[in-house]
Amino acid sequence: MKSITLKRIDVIKVIALSVAIIIFFNFFRVMVIGKSPVPPEIPRIARGNILDRNGRILAFQKDVPSLAGWVTEIKNERESAQLLSPILKIDEETIYDHLTKKRESSYFYIKRQITEEAAAKIEELISQEKLKGIRIEREFGRSYPEGELTAHITGYVGYDNIGLDGIEYTLNGPLSPKQIKSSDKQEYGHNVLLTIDINLQYFTAVAAKEAYELNFADSVSVISMDAKNGEVLSYVSYPTYDPNNFNLYTESERTNRITQMSYEPGSVYKVFSVASFLELDGIDVNTEFFCDGVYFNEEDNVTINCLGNHGYVSAEDILVYSCNDGTAQASELVSSKELYRTLRNFGFGNQTGITFNGESNGILRDPTDWSVRSKPTISMGQEISVSAMQIVSAATALTNSGVILKPHIVKKITTQDGVTKKEYSREPLREVISPDVATSVLKMMKATTERGTGRLTKIEGLNISTKTGTSQITNPETGKYYDDRFIASALAIFPTENPEVIIYVVIENPKGSSIYGSKLAVPVVKNLVDDFTNYLNIPTESSPIHRVGSINKIEENSIKIGKELPDFKGLSKRVVINSLNAKNIKYKIQGNGVVYNQSPVPGTPIDENTIVVLEFK
């Protein structure tokens, strides 16, 4: 009995001594050494860069300050909240509640990724011992130098440096793969080089914004593509947002409409319907129909109004006048099953596979679900839904002798040392139509530019193939069309005889002077065709430039800029923009053609505040 009591006393002494040692060690560490507990190790994963086709950085890694705290060391929570509130621009009570909140971990973030200015002010308060238990921690963040210009392409990352949208999301693995580790345990991701050209992106964004504001539209989407290999050259969805502060914008502003929004395309779709009729031998280029202003199928009791009374129309005239009656009559000469199969081969009803999240399939119902009206109305671009990406993708069949290409926006993925890990190139998917049909349809679209709904696209010396569209928007609640909501669109391919670029413009719910694609979308196309032709050195009769290579190898024409502004007069946009970009000089551009006026004048010294205004004619 006595020995048992002694053993218990010995155990108690050991426990008491251990507790005393722990208390003394913590007191000595905090009071004598003056050091706080070390925060948990933060993974240092440096995401790779996202760049345009010419190496212009669109997204890169940076070191950013974050504000953290230790529950066991924080003192005077109310005073701390009062001091932090004006610096962080957060309500004092919100900060106080966060500081006093019960939590399992003693280490916590007060606010992630604050500004350097805020960090400097807080560091000063910490040095004055006014913020006990609060400190600045450095962690990785993301910077998007082009901001709104490339927002829907790059997407953005969250506070944990993980991609949440766009290329940042879909290529999160390669960008942050933990594939290469250095001796300091730093982890690096791969770089992603895109097919986008930042200068073409700028032209496109300016045109989209002007159309958005001029027409009081809900949105404007514009996409351009290399007609020969399916590379996306520019990609703009407006309204847009700044990925550096994505949380300040609405879901609508962050929506990537080019791939995620689907809608009835209207008469633009007649391009693919007529191509299908020709391919299926339902009609040929000489087949004619008589349009009296109304399509009427007595057997099925189907009536569809036309846009006019066009008289006798050929396949070309159907596109030129956007004739509903002729389209509907032509659809009678092919089977529903074969038409459906051909339209599916064009890619409608399926995702294109472009490297973006949330891509829409669109809607193309199986013929077993069609009504007696479905075949003629689908042929006119109704009773279906498409994405802008699907339209541009389908158009590659017209520019590649009937073979549709897979669209791609990523050119290659490389290591930080420049070693190529994966490369993306021209990817033919399947033959949809014959080369003869593809050539015939391009010529019919050219006639639409010359004497039809695409007349405003005409540019002297350049053959352009155009088709316009105007469609009603469906009310999702009633399933019926709105009376006052429309989509205006235009598709352009140029040059007709040797297609190099495809451009597609979609204006959602314009509320200005017109609702028609021929009035609203076509002027946007014309301005862009002018810009692209000049920048890419595409030859025209008035400017027969000898062009070497393809869009993949755009030559880097520029002039050297020293400490003073040179004389830009007579130079093209491409040369001027490359020169200014090389020196990081800000600029504004007005008009098209070559420079005929500039401000400041040649010889003006250049400094960080210089903004060059260039007028083209």
Protein Blocks (a to p, Z undefined) as FASTA:
>chain_A
ZZmmmmmmmmmmmmmmmmmmmmmmmmmmmmmnopacdddddddddddddddfkopafbdc
dddddddddfkloghkllmmmmmmmmnopafklmmmmmmpccfblbdcfbgciafklmmm
mmmmmmnopaghiacddddddddfklmmmmmmnopadfkopafbhjllmmmmmmmnolac
cfkopacddddddfbdfklmmmmmmmmmmmmmmnopabdcdddddfknopafbdcddddd
dfklmmlpcfklmpcfklmpccdebjmlmmmmmmmmmmnomacfkbccddehiacdfklo
pacddfbdebjadfklmmmnopaklmmmmmmmpcfklmmmmmmmnogaiaehiacehiae
bjaddfklpcfklmmmmmnopaiacdfklmmmmmmmmmngopacdddfbfbdcdfkopaf
bdcddddfbdfbdfklmmmmmmmmmmmmmmmmklmmpcghiacdddddddddddfknopa
cfkbccddddddddfklcfbdcddddehiabfbfbfklmmmmmmmmmmmmmmmmnopacf
klcccdehjfklccfddddddfbccdfehiafklmmmmmmmnopacddedehjdfbdcdd
ehiacdfkbccddddZZ
